[in-house]
């Protein structure tokens, strides 16, 4: 039986919490930060939880991240 391949790019883009929820990163935080306000950068630095519908859609790929 062939083994299930992981999506290696997901390892860096998402983190799984201890309770099994998935944290994601926000966009627009990598470059061109000099003109953004401190508040905007602070808000972008947070890692919100993914929506349940999106987690369900990616469950097969995320199952190998634990």
Helices and strands as residue ranges (DSSP letters): H 8-13, E 14-16, E 22-24, H 38-44, H 52-57, H 59-62
